[in-house]
Each structure stands twice: as structure tokens, then as C-alpha cells.
Amino acid sequence: MSLKLKFDGKSVDWNEVVNILIESGMPHRSPEVHKRAFYMSHPVLFVYSDNKLVGFGRAISDGEYQAAIYDVAVLPSYQRKGIGKLIVSKIIDMCPNCDFILFASNGSERFYEKLNFKSNNTGMILSAGDLNPAATHVHDSLSDHTEVNTQS
């Protein structure tokens, strides 16, 4: 199997990103939200087989010592062929010296354990939905020029 790796979101079909997340049983949002998330992330990786998007992943990193991996997904028919491992390995390679965190989807914990990730009982999460049930849609309505007053 010949794979092509892309390290940017140019020419990505964001509907396919959503379809792969759905087929993989992972949480998903609108194509536009995923596009913004990937464009605001570094590094990102898209994997193609015969010009078909078959997997992807992204991280958010300070580039120095911390990174968080998100949205690692592979089409089910391409799973167990090393593509997920390739995605995670390339992301790690692009953030040398960083410690990595991630949230594994239910059932994928063993995959990450094989890549030397370890469970951590001290992780905490504050979900946008816990703060404001409408918060998951707030970014869709923000313009690029929103001003925020931080003075009391």
C-alpha cells in the first residue's frame, strides 16, 4: 500500500474528515469547525491512499515542552495496517522534547498503550458544555474581528 502524507489542510475535503470520524465512531462537529480546528493546530497530518483520505491527526503544541494530540482517526477498512501508528509517530517527531497528552476514545486505549502512552489518574477536564450548553456553537457565530474588553 502506497501512502501519501500531507502536513497541511490545503485541498482537504472536510466532509470526508467528518465521514471518517463518524465511521470510526468518534465525536464530530461540522466540517467548518474541523477545518478551523486543524488550521489552528500544529502539527497536522493527513494520510491518503490512492488519492483517498484514509486517516488524519493533529496536535496543539507550544513547540517546547507540551503537546496534546487530538482527532487521530483512520477509516475502519484501513485500520490495523499501521496508519494510526504512523500518524501518532509523525506528530511526535514534529514536536521533539515535548510531553504529550491525549484523550483516547473508548476502546482505543490499548492502541495508545502499545505506543508507550500511559494512563494518568490526575487528568482533569472542564467541558465547554459544562460552562455553557450553547458554548459548542459559539465559535460558529464569532467574526474574525471580535473585540473583547478585559478591563473591569
Secondary structure in CASP SS format (residue, H / E / C, confidence):
PFRMAT SS
TARGET T0000
AUTHOR 0000-0000-0000
METHOD secondary structure of the structure
MODEL  1
M C 1.00
S C 1.00
L E 1.00
K E 1.00
L E 1.00
K E 1.00
F C 1.00
D C 1.00
G C 1.00
K C 1.00
S C 1.00
V C 1.00
D C 1.00
W H 1.00
N H 1.00
E H 1.00
V H 1.00
V H 1.00
N H 1.00
I H 1.00
L H 1.00
I H 1.00
E H 1.00
S C 1.00
G C 1.00
M C 1.00
P C 1.00
H C 1.00
R C 1.00
S C 1.00
P H 1.00
E H 1.00
V H 1.00
H H 1.00
K H 1.00
R H 1.00
A H 1.00
F H 1.00
Y H 1.00
M C 1.00
S C 1.00
H E 1.00
P C 1.00
V E 1.00
L E 1.00
F E 1.00
V E 1.00
Y E 1.00
S E 1.00
D C 1.00
N C 1.00
K E 1.00
L E 1.00
V E 1.00
G E 1.00
F E 1.00
G E 1.00
R E 1.00
A E 1.00
I E 1.00
S E 1.00
D C 1.00
G C 1.00
E C 1.00
Y C 1.00
Q E 1.00
A E 1.00
A E 1.00
I E 1.00
Y E 1.00
D E 1.00
V E 1.00
A E 1.00
V E 1.00
L C 1.00
P H 1.00
S H 1.00
Y H 1.00
Q C 1.00
R C 1.00
K C 1.00
G C 1.00
I H 1.00
G H 1.00
K H 1.00
L H 1.00
I H 1.00
V H 1.00
S H 1.00
K H 1.00
I H 1.00
I H 1.00
D H 1.00
M C 1.00
C C 1.00
P C 1.00
N C 1.00
C C 1.00
D E 1.00
F E 1.00
I E 1.00
L E 1.00
F C 1.00
A C 1.00
S C 1.00
N C 1.00
G C 1.00
S C 1.00
E H 1.00
R H 1.00
F H 1.00
Y H 1.00
E H 1.00
K H 1.00
L C 1.00
N C 1.00
F C 1.00
K C 1.00
S C 1.00
N C 1.00
N C 1.00
T C 1.00
G C 1.00
M C 1.00
I C 1.00
L C 1.00
S C 1.00
A H 1.00
G H 1.00
D H 1.00
L H 1.00
N C 1.00
P C 1.00
A C 1.00
A H 1.00
T H 1.00
H H 1.00
V H 1.00
H H 1.00
D H 1.00
S H 1.00
L C 1.00
S C 1.00
D C 1.00
H C 1.00
T C 1.00
E C 1.00
V C 1.00
N C 1.00
T C 1.00
Q C 1.00
S C 1.00
END
